[in-house]
Amino acid sequence: ALTHARKNAKLNHLRVRFVKTLPQKIPDESIFLINMTLAEQKSALQSIKRYNRHGSLWIASGILREQKKEYLSLANSWGWKLLKEHKKGKWLGFVFSITN
């Protein structure tokens, strides 16, 4: 996934830094990307919940259409405000900002 992301960043002339582990201090302009099923996202975000309200954007995908209501409720509890929704077949993707 990181190799693919680096190639896409280069193709789009983006200066980005990808990390495998989360740093202790998150810069305000950070963008988090998560592409997992609902169950996986719940587990992952619970284990790193101190990061859920950091960064400027969260881009999430891997959610089935029938899970939308549950996912948006969770996102709201994490302090995320929905900016955009994308649909492709049975899958959904979202862009969230962080609410304070």
C-alpha positions as CSV (number, residue, x, y, z in Angstrom):
1,A,0.0,0.0,0.0
2,L,2.8,2.4,0.8
3,T,4.6,1.7,-2.5
4,H,1.4,2.4,-4.4
5,A,0.7,5.6,-2.4
6,R,4.2,6.9,-3.0
7,K,3.9,6.3,-6.8
8,N,0.5,8.1,-6.8
9,A,2.0,11.0,-4.8
10,K,4.9,11.3,-7.3
11,L,2.5,11.2,-10.3
12,N,0.5,14.0,-8.7
13,H,3.6,16.0,-7.8
14,L,2.8,15.9,-4.1
15,R,5.4,16.4,-1.3
16,V,4.2,13.9,1.3
17,R,5.7,11.8,4.0
18,F,4.2,8.3,4.7
19,V,4.8,6.6,8.0
20,K,4.0,3.1,9.3
21,T,3.8,4.1,12.9
22,L,2.1,7.2,14.4
23,P,4.3,9.9,15.9
24,Q,3.7,11.2,19.4
25,K,2.9,14.7,18.1
26,I,0.6,15.0,15.1
27,P,1.0,18.2,13.0
28,D,-2.3,20.1,12.5
29,E,-2.2,19.8,8.7
30,S,-2.0,16.0,8.8
31,I,-4.3,14.0,6.6
32,F,-5.2,10.5,7.8
33,L,-6.2,7.8,5.3
34,I,-8.0,4.6,6.3
35,N,-9.2,1.9,4.0
36,M,-10.6,-1.0,6.0
37,T,-14.0,-2.6,6.7
38,L,-16.2,-1.2,9.4
39,A,-15.2,-3.8,11.9
40,E,-11.5,-3.2,11.2
41,Q,-11.8,0.5,11.4
42,K,-13.7,0.3,14.8
43,S,-10.9,-1.9,16.1
44,A,-8.0,0.2,14.7
45,L,-9.5,3.6,15.7
46,Q,-10.3,2.3,19.2
47,S,-6.6,1.3,19.6
48,I,-5.4,4.8,18.6
49,K,-8.3,6.9,19.8
50,R,-6.1,9.6,21.1
51,Y,-5.4,10.4,17.4
52,N,-9.0,10.5,16.3
53,R,-9.4,14.3,16.8
54,H,-6.0,15.2,15.3
55,G,-5.1,16.3,11.8
56,S,-7.1,18.4,9.4
57,L,-8.8,15.6,7.4
58,W,-9.7,12.0,7.6
59,I,-10.3,10.1,4.4
60,A,-12.1,6.8,5.0
61,S,-13.2,4.0,2.7
62,G,-14.1,0.4,2.9
63,I,-17.6,0.9,4.3
64,L,-20.6,-0.9,2.8
65,R,-23.6,1.1,1.8
66,E,-25.8,-0.7,4.4
67,Q,-23.3,0.4,7.1
68,K,-23.5,4.1,6.3
69,K,-25.8,5.1,9.2
70,E,-23.7,3.2,11.8
71,Y,-20.5,4.5,10.4
72,L,-21.6,8.2,10.3
73,S,-22.8,7.8,13.9
74,L,-19.4,6.5,14.9
75,A,-17.6,9.2,12.9
76,N,-19.6,11.8,14.8
77,S,-18.6,10.3,18.1
78,W,-15.0,10.5,17.1
79,G,-15.4,14.3,16.4
80,W,-15.5,14.1,12.6
81,K,-17.7,16.3,10.4
82,L,-18.7,14.8,7.0
83,L,-17.5,17.0,4.1
84,K,-18.0,14.6,1.2
85,E,-19.3,11.1,0.4
86,H,-18.3,8.9,-2.5
87,K,-20.0,5.8,-3.8
88,K,-18.7,3.0,-6.0
89,G,-20.8,-0.1,-6.3
90,K,-21.6,-1.3,-2.8
91,W,-18.8,0.7,-1.2
92,L,-18.6,4.1,0.3
93,G,-15.8,6.5,0.9
94,F,-15.9,9.7,3.0
95,V,-13.9,12.8,3.7
96,F,-14.2,14.3,7.2
97,S,-12.9,17.4,8.9
98,I,-12.2,17.4,12.6
99,T,-14.6,19.3,14.9
100,N,-13.5,20.9,18.1
